[in-house]
Amino acid sequence: MELKGVVAKSAAGHDKDSFYLVVRDDGEFCYIADGRRRKLEKPKRKNKKHLKPTKTVVDVSSVKTDKQLRGILKAFNNSSEED
């Protein structure tokens, strides 16, 4: 399953329950960024089985800066804080 451009929630690891954008998909692994801890220039490699994809898909080529990325993920992170 291709996850590039999908907003996903981390299900395991020290970044558990945080939302990320899947910047690249390489078979078993994905590269994720959030614009704050993980920048677009240096995304984190994460196993696909440790991600829970949402139904939101973003055109990765339209996200040019970390600030734009933070704006996209802001709604997701705010909704998870209210739970």
CORRA-V807624 format. One record per residue. N is the residue number from 0. RES is the residue in one small letter. SS is DSSP state (@ for helix, = for strand, . for the rest). Layout:
n->{N:N}
res->{RES:RES}
ss->{SS:SS}
This chain:
n->{0:1:2:3:4:5:6:7:8:9:10:11:12:13:14:15:16:17:18:19:20:21:22:23:24:25:26:27:28:29:30:31:32:33:34:35:36:37:38:39:40:41:42:43:44:45:46:47:48:49:50:51:52:53:54:55:56:57:58:59:60:61:62:63:64:65:66:67:68:69:70:71:72:73:74:75:76:77:78:79:80:81:82}
res->{m:e:l:k:g:v:v:a:k:s:a:a:g:h:d:k:d:s:f:y:l:v:v:r:d:d:g:e:f:c:y:i:a:d:g:r:r:r:k:l:e:k:p:k:r:k:n:k:k:h:l:k:p:t:k:t:v:v:d:v:s:s:v:k:t:d:k:q:l:r:g:i:l:k:a:f:n:n:s:s:e:e:d}
ss->{.:.:.:.:.:=:=:=:=:=:.:.:.:.:.:.:.:.:=:=:=:=:=:=:=:=:.:.:=:=:=:=:=:.:.:.:.:.:.:@:@:@:.:=:=:=:=:@:@:@:=:=:=:=:=:=:=:.:.:@:@:@:.:.:.:@:@:@:@:@:@:@:@:@:@:@:@:@:@:@:@:@:.}
